Amino acid sequence: MLAPMAATPSAQYSLTIRVEIGNKPGMLGRVAGAIGAAGGVIGAVDIVDLKDDKLVRDITVDAVGPGQWSAITAALDELEDVSVVDTTDRTFLMHLGGKIEQRNKHALKTRDDLSMAYTPGVARVCTAIAEDPEKAFQYTIKRNTVAVVSDGTAVLGLGDIGPRAAMPVMEGKAMLFKEFAGVDAFPICLDTKDPDEIVETVKRIAPGFGGINLEDISGPRCFEIERRLKAELDIPVFHDDQHGTAVVVLAALLNACKLTGRDLMDLNVLMVGLGAAGIAVTQILMNAGVRNIVGCDSRGAIHTEREDYLDGSMPEMKRWYAESTNPERRDGDPNDLLEGMDLLIGLSGPGVIRPESLEAMNQDALVFAMANPTPEVAPEEAGSRVRVMATGRSDYPNQINNVLCFPGIFRGALDVRAEQITEDMKMAAARAIAKIVQGPELREDYIIPSVFNRDVAPAVADAVAEEARSSGMAATDQNTIGFAAIDEQRMRPTTV
């Protein structure tokens, strides 16, 4: 059984401790013992300096949080002939100066290089594009670039922290695009919350990009912004918080149903949390054939007899939800509504579900508790009450993570120059992810592939590109970049 969440050391709270140790037998063991007794987990141990009577070592330690660091260093300082020289927060160190950089594809070593890359040769390329704007996809970075656009209003579990504080997340997103699909992505954080200004700004920068990935924009504005940009741009627009989550949830559900012998059409589903992701997940499940869904927001079950529906104060997307789901108008909070449910999907907050409430679910219950960092109900608490358990965390089995979706879905769309990412393309992506887990691999603790499975992004890209071709959404029949971009990136020298 996994350790409780509160007691699980994590790399996000890892510390490099530089410590001076007496150079005599048994000292490293004493240091390791003190770190372990203080709750730390040791990773790498490196020698930095060697003197006659002293060793200086860098010791990497994972902790449960920053508050534990002082206890670990104090335990070391209490040891005889041991002193802490310095400590480094490894997560902050990774972000030092930002996590991404621009790099040239071609060396500039001679006058000939310069005359082709810049003036005067570049003028011929500019003229060709001016005469035929479609050539921008052939002769500029547009063919392989995505703008990761945010206003910083709904960042992770942090909420409205603003565009500057959102930058580390958008940089991380750009890293994932490059690593898993060879897509060049740029973080664009906008200092405005006005939907009109966001739409206008994205339209003005769109000529330089092949796609737009909207990220961490709060609802309900995110629905309007995406809808308008999809209508007004001729490149794919994809709000990953909505649709990336939806695609991966459907992929996990396809395999969970296969494992438990269920049909999507017969599922009884309770959706807890009706923000952007919750509504998008509901929509993709309905498109896949799920018919029986009850949704809960912070006020409980949503239906057409609820007070805010009747008085007209319910937001537009929730009005749609009330009219499209819960025909029996079941009422109550999530724990009241679990009776007779096959699947619980949580996209809300920590501890919303009482473990004992799960006993009211149908046999072979499926629980996708995806609130981060603390799920609606912990796997340890759910225990044997649940047949299949999934979360959004990397330290539990069945992590439902958007990185399984968005790199491949943009790779496929860019490769065939699709103007949109359609519902059918999302469905194709979900099926492609699900098919990665085959035969005896499919089991209760493995219904969704690992985020590091390198087969996922190519499979998603191929499925999306094929769907775009078959539906007439592709502007070209042949891939323009493909996964050769990843190989080129890895073989490229680090310096020119």
Number of C-alpha atoms within 10 A of each C-alpha: 6 10 10 11 17 9 11 16 19 16 16 15 19 25 25 20 22 21 23 21 22 19 16 11 8 9 17 17 10 15 19 16 16 21 24 15 13 18 20 26 19 18 14 9 15 12 12 12 11 13 9 7 9 15 19 21 21 21 20 23 26 24 25 20 17 14 10 16 24 11 17 20 20 15 19 24 18 11 14 11 14 21 18 17 14 12 16 14 16 18 13 14 12 10 13 9 9 13 15 16 9 7 10 9 11 10 11 14 9 8 9 11 13 15 13 15 16 11 10 10 14 13 13 12 16 16 11 14 17 12 10 10 13 11 16 20 20 13 13 15 14 19 23 24 24 28 25 25 23 28 27 28 20 19 22 17 12 10 14 17 14 19 21 12 13 26 20 16 19 26 21 16 21 22 20 18 25 18 15 24 26 25 26 22 26 23 22 21 20 19 14 16 17 13 17 12 14 19 17 15 13 20 14 10 12 18 16 16 23 27 31 27 23 22 29 26 23 20 16 14 13 18 16 14 23 19 14 15 20 18 11 11 17 16 23 22 26 25 25 21 23 22 24 25 27 26 31 28 25 24 27 25 25 22 24 26 17 15 16 16 9 16 12 18 13 12 18 20 26 26 23 26 21 23 19 24 21 24 22 20 25 25 17 21 23 17 13 15 13 18 18 20 20 29 28 22 18 13 11 19 23 29 27 19 13 16 12 15 18 12 9 10 10 16 12 12 16 19 18 14 21 22 14 18 19 21 13 10 15 16 18 13 19 26 16 14 21 22 16 16 21 20 25 23 24 27 27 23 20 17 14 17 23 15 19 11 16 24 17 17 21 17 14 18 22 26 27 26 30 25 23 16 15 18 24 25 24 21 25 13 14 20 14 13 22 21 17 27 26 27 28 23 18 13 13 15 21 22 27 28 22 20 21 29 27 29 26 29 29 31 32 34 30 32 25 25 29 25 20 20 22 18 14 16 25 24 22 25 32 28 21 22 28 25 18 20 18 11 8 6 13 19 17 19 15 19 30 30 25 20 18 11 11 13 14 25 29 21 21 30 30 22 25 32 32 20 23 27 18 11 12 12 20 22 15 16 15 13 16 18 17 20 20 11 16 17 10 12 14 11 9 14 9 8 7 11
